């Protein structure tokens, strides 16, 4: 079976950076307590996201590359559906981070 090689993608890098920026924003607003709490609440792997945060978060570790290249679609879904984060901004970077309407 051939090995799937994951290429570095500016699109997925941008989505990952916006994901962690949104989490930090929600934490500053007191809407989530921590990355760990967010992961536990929605059944996501907190070790995966802690590692990814070192590469894509606001306070990155220079030269650090995560073994994980993409945010899981479930994590993006939970962020966009349960919090005032614009899914358009999260996926494309267009517009404002804060969703202007309630679902």
Beta strands, then each sheet from edge to edge (+ up, - down):
end
